[in-house]
Amino acid sequence: MKIRLAAHLTCAAVCLGLLFADQGRLASVLYFLYLGVEVFISAVTGKQRNDGER
């Protein structure tokens, strides 16, 4: 499994866990922080997440 895919699945699992624990605000902050990091990495490397995974 690719590292970025594993990071995405881990973040999604943590956010779902937080949502079920009635911590919706924390889950949304964590997910938007993760998306910001993804956009930054894509901008720096010039690659989208799925470019090399096909």
Secondary structure as GFF3:
##gff-version 3
##sequence-region A 1 54
A	DSSP	alpha_helix	3	20	.	.	.	ID=ss1
A	DSSP	alpha_helix	24	45	.	.	.	ID=ss2
###
